[in-house]
C-alpha cells in the first residue's frame, strides 16, 4: 500500500487533474491512498476572503468565493464530458461547501474579527473541494475513487493554524476508515492540510501541510512508501531557479532531507519527514510533469556514500539576535536564563553560536521580536540585525574531508559573513550573511562543490 500526494500545481486545471488520475491508475495495483492539496492559488484566495470579511467588504467576499466556485465547476465540466449525472452530483457537493463558507464569512463580517479557529474552517474548504473534485473525476474515468473526509482520519491538538497530529488516535481512525476501503479495492481520496480536534473542531496543519498530511496518513495506515508528486524532478543540489546547472539527488537520507527542507528547499514541507522517520517509511519525490523521471528516494540510510556535501539551500527572511554580557564570564545558568525567555515567548531558534561573553542566534519569525528584546535587555546587551539569510551546505560528515571546508570558504572570498555554525554531526554547515549577498554566495558555493571536476557529491 502506498500514499500518493498531489500538490496544488499538480491539480491546477483539468489537464493536470487528468494527468494525476493517470498516475493513480498506473499504481492501482499498489493499493494507493490519494491525498490532494487545494487547486493552485485557492488557499490564498480563501485567506483573502477572510480578510475581506473582517474588513466588512461583502462585495469582495462574494467576488472571491464566486471565483473559487466557478473554477472548480469549470474543471469538473471539462472532465465530465457527457456524464451529466456525475457533474450534477459534484455541483451539489460543491454548493454545500460554498454555502458553508458563506455562513462562516458572514459571521466574520458581522463581528469584524476572525479567530484562528474560524480561519481554519474557511481555508480548509480548499482541500475539501479539490478532494471531492478528484474523487468524482476518478469515478468519471471508471476508477473506484471514494472521497474520505480528512477530519474522519487525522486527529490533532487544538493549535489552530499550526496543529500537530495525535498519532495514536489517527492510527485508530486510519485502521477503521481507510483499511476497509482498500480491502474492498476502493481508492480513498482525502484532502491534505486538514484535521480535527478530539472535540470536533476543524484544524489545519500550517501552510504546505498537505505533504505533512500524506506522511501522517502513511504512518497511520502502515504504508510501504509515500510519494510526493510535485512540479520538479526531485530534490536537487540547489534551487534550479538560482542554479540552472543544479543536479537531481537520486537518494538521500531522512536527516539530510529534513535539514534541506528546514533551511529553504521548497520541494518538501519541513515537517513531512517526521512521521516517515518514526515508521521507517521511504518517501519518494516525483514530478507530475515528467513521469519518466525516477525522482529522489528518501530513506533512513540514504546514499551509500557516507561523506561529503549533497546540496546547498538558501533561507531568506532571517534575523540575528546578538546578546552580550560580562555576567556570562564563568557564570552558571546564564544561558538557561536567556533561552527561558525565548521559550516563554515561543520564539524558535535556527542557529546558535556562543563565545565566553556573547551568544548569537537566528530567528525567522519576528512576531514577538520587540517583546523578546525588552525581556532580554535586563539580562544582556541586545542588538538585532535584519535582512539576513542562511546559506546551508548539507551532507554527512562534511568536515571529514578538509578540502570541502576549504572550497566553501575560498569560494566566499569578498563576501562578509555574520556568523557560521557546524555541529559535531557534520550534517549542516550554515553561514549567515546579508541577503544582498545571498545569490552570489549560493552560486559560488555550488560551483565550488558541484560544478568542478572533483566529484564530491
N, C-alpha and C positions, 0 to 999 in steps of 0.2 A: 504494500500500500504506500502511495506517495501523496504529498500535498503539492499542488500546483498553484502558485500565486501569480496573478497578473497585476502589474502596476497600471496607473491611470493612463499612461501613454500607450499601453498595450490594449486598452479597451476604449480608445478615444473616439472612434467612429465605427460605422457599420462594417467597413472593410477590416478594421483591426479586430473587432469582436469576432467576425467570421474566421479570421486567421487564428485567433486564440482558441476558438472551438475546434478547428482542425488539429491544433496541438493536443487538446484534451482527447479527441477521438483517437489519435495515434497512440495514446498512452492508456486507453481504456482497459487494456489487459492488466495494467499495474494497479488497478483499483484506486483511481485518483479521488482526492477531495480538492475542490476548487475554492480558492479564496481570491476575491477581486477587490481592487481599490475602486473609489469613485471614478467616473469618467474624468479625464484630464481637465482640470480647472474648476470642476463643480464644487469642491470643498471651499475654494477661495470665494466662489460666488455665494455660497451659503453663509460664510463668515461675513461677507459684505452685507448680506440681507439682515443679519442680526445687528450690525452696526447701524444700518439704515432704520431698523425698527426702534432701536434705542434713541435715535435722533428724532423719531416721530415722523419720518419721511415714508408715509404709507405708499405713495405712488412708486417710489424707488423699490420698495419691498415687492410690490406686485409685479413690477417690471422684471426684477431678478428671478423671482420664482416662476413667472410665466416662461422666461427663457430657459430655465432648468427643465421645466416640464416639456417644453417643445423639443428640446434637444434629445431627451430620452424617447419621446414619441417618434421623432424623425428617424433615429437609429433603428427602433423596432420596426417601423414601417418599411424601411429598406431591407430589413432581414426577413420580414414575414412573407413578402411577395403575395401569393394568393391565399395564404392561410388566415382568413379573416377571423375565425373563431379564436385562434391564439392571440391575435392582435387585440381583439376586444377584451379578452380575459386579462391581458397585460395592462391595457389602459385603465381597466377597473382597479387593478392593484396600484397603478401609478396615481390615480386620482385620490385614493385613500391616503397615500403617503403625502401628497401635496396638501390635502386638507389638514393633515396633522401639522405640517409646517406652518400653514397659515394660522392655525389655532394658537400655536406657541408664539409666533411672531406678533399676533395681535395682543397677547398678554404683555410681551416686552414693550410694545408701543404704548400701551396704557400706563405701565409702571415707569417708563422712561429709564429703565435699567435692566441689566441682564446678569443673571447668576451663571457661574460656570456649569451648574447642573442643566440649566435651560439651554445654554450654548451647546453642550454636548448632545442634547436631544435633537437640536436642529442640524448640526454638522454631520451627525450620524446618518441622516437621511440619504446623503450622497452614496454611501456604500450600500444602503438598503435598496436604493433604486437600481444601482448597477448590478447587484447580485440577482435581483428579480429579473432584470432585463437579460442577463446572461443565462439564467436557468430557462427562461421561456425561449430564448434563441436556440439553446441546445435542443429543447423539445421540438421546435420547428424543424430541426435537422434530424429528427428521429433518434436523438441521443437521450438516454434516460436521466436527464438532469432533474434534480429536485432541490428547490430552494429551502435553505435552512436558516432560520433567524439566528444570527451570531449570538444574540443575548441568551439563547437557549443552551449555548455551549460554553462560552467564555465568561467566567465569573471573576470579578475584580474587587479591589478595595474601593473606597469611595473618594479617591483623589480625582475629582472630575478634571478632565482635560489632560491628565497625565497618569492614568490609572495603571496599577500593576496587577497581574493575574494572581488569583488564588488557585494554585495548580491542583491541589487535591480535589476541590470541588469541580474544577474544569475537567479534570481527568474522568471523574464520575459521569459528568454530562456527556463527554465525548463517547464513552462506552455505551451510554444509554441512547443517545440520539444518532450518532454518526455510524457506529459499527453495524447496527442492524440494517441501515440503508445499504452499506457496502455488501453485506451478506446477501442482500436481495438484488445485487448488481445494479444498484442505483448510483448516481454520481452526485454527491452532496455539493451544493454551491452556496457559499457564505460570503457576506461582506467582511472585509478586513476592518481593523481600526476600532471595532466596537466590542463592548462587553456590557455586563450588567452587575450591579452590586447584589449582595445577598438579599437586600431589602427590595430589589426590583427596579432600581433606577438605572437608566441607560448611561454608560460611561464611554469615553474614548481613551485610546492608549497614547495619544500625542501624535503630532504631525509625522507622517511617514510610518505610522504604526501598523499598516497592513502587512509589512514584512514581519513585524513582531507577532501579529496575529497568526500568520502562517506557521511560524515556529512554535507558538503556544499550542496551536491545534495539532501540529505534527507531533510534538512531545506528548500531548494528552492522549492522542489516538494511537501512539506507538508506530509512527511512520518509518519506512525504510529509508526515505530520502525526502528532503524539502527542496523544491525547485522554485527559484525566484526568477520569473520571466520579466525582463525589463527592456530598455531600448539601447543597451550596449552589449558588447560581446562577452563581458565578464569583468572581473576586477583586473586593473591594468597597472603597469608600473608608474603611471601618473595619469591625471585627468587629460584625456586626449584633446580637450579644447585648449589646454595650455601647451601640451607637448604632442604634436601630430605623430611623432616617432614612438610614442608610448606603445608598449607591448602587452599582450594578454598574459596573465599569470594562469597557467594551467591548473596548478594545485597550490593550496596554501593552507596553513594550519588555522585552527579556531582563533588562537591568541593573536596571530598576525592579522587576520581579517578583522577582528574586533578592534585592534589598535588603529587600523586604517580607517574603519568606519567612524570611530570616535574622533579621529583627527582630520576629518574632512572628506574622505572618499564617499561620493554621493550614491554609489551603486547599492549600498546596503545600509539599512537603518541600524544605528549603533546597538540597539537592544536585541537585534534579531538573534545573535549568536547564543545568548544565554540559555534559552530553553533547549536548543540543539546540543549545546555542550553537556548539559545535565544528563541527556539521554544518549549522547554519542551518535547523533543523527547527522549524516552528511548533508551539507547544503550546497546546491549547485546554482550558479548564476548563469542565466541563458538569455538570448536575445530573440524576441518575438519577430524582429525584422530580418533576422539572419538565422533561421532554424538549423542550418547545417553547422554552425559554429559549435564546437564542443564546450565552450564556456569555461568557467572556473569552478573547480570542485574544492569545497572547504571541508576538511576533515580534522580529526584530532591530531594526527601525525603530520599532515601537510606534505610538503615535498620531501623526498628522501635526503636532499642536501640539508645539512643541519647548520650551516653558517651562511652569512652574507645578507646584504640588503635585498628586499623583494620589491619595494615600491617607495615612492615619495608622495606624501599627502600634504595638502595646504588647508589650514583652518584660519579663516579671517574673523574679524569682529572680536578680537581678544583684548582684554585689559590686564595690565600688570599692576599689582598692588605690592609696593615695596615697604617693608616695616623695619625700622632700625631702633635699637635701644642699647645703651651700655648696661642696662639691667640684665641683658642676656648673658653677659660675660660670666661664665662659670655657674650660672643660676640653674636651679632645678624647677621644672614645671612651667617655665616661661612659654614654651611653645604650646603647651596644653591650654594655657590661658588665651593665647591668640586664637587657636583653632576652635576653642569653645564658642567664641564669638561668631565664627563662620558657621558653625553648626546651629547656633541659636537662630541665625537669620536664614538658614537653609541656602547658603551660598556654596556652590560646588567649586572645587579647585581642580584644574587640569594638571599643572606642573608646579613643582616646588624646588627652589634652590635655597640653601642656607649657608651662612658663614658664622663666625663666632658672635657677631653682634647684629646680624641682619637676616631677614627672611624675605624672599620674593616669591609671589605666586601669580598664576594666571587664572583669570575667570572669563567666562563667555556670556554671563548673564548679569546685566547691570541693574536689575530691578531694585535691589536693596543696597546699591553701592554707597549712596550718601549716608544711610544709616550705619552701614558697615564701617565707614571711615570714622564717623562720630564715636562709635563704640570702641574702635581700636586706638584712637588718639590718646586716651588716658593711659594706655599701656605702652605705646611706642610712637615714634615719629613715623608718619604715614605719607607716602607720595603715590600718586596714581598716574599711570602712563597709558593713554588711549591710543586707538588706531594701530594696534599691534597685530601680528599674526604668528601662527606656529607653523613652521615647516618641519614635518616629521619624516624621518627616514626609518622605515620599519623593516625588520628582518629578524633573524635569530643569531645570537652570539655575534653581534655586529662588530665588536672590537677584537674578536679572536684573530682576525687578520688586520694588523695595524695599518696596512695600506688603505683600508676602507676609510678610516678616520682621516688619514692624510689627504685622500682625494676630496672628501667632503669639505674640509676646511680650506684646502688650497683653492677649491672652486669658488669659495666665498670671499676671496681677497677683494677688499674695497667695499664690502657690504657690512655696515655696522650691525653688531649683534647686541640685543638687550640682555639675553640670558640663554643658557642652554642646559639640557638635562639628559642624563643617561643613567638608567638604573642598573643594578647588578645583573638583571636578567639579560641585558644586552639586546632587548627587544625593540626599543624605540629610542633613537637619538633625536631629540626635539630641540629646535633652535627658534628662539623668539626674536623677531625683528620688526621693523616698521613696515606697515602694509605697502607703502610706496615701493619697497624693495622686494615685495613678495614674488612677483613673476620672474624677475631677474634671478633671484636666488633659486627658485624651483628649477628653472631651465638649466642653470649652471650645475646644480647637483645632479639632475637627471642625466645630463650629458656626461658628467664625470663617472657616474656609476653604471649607466645602462647603454650609453652610445659609444663607448670606447671599444678598442679591440680586445681589452681584457674582460672576460666573461666573469661577472661577479654575482649574477642573479639567476 
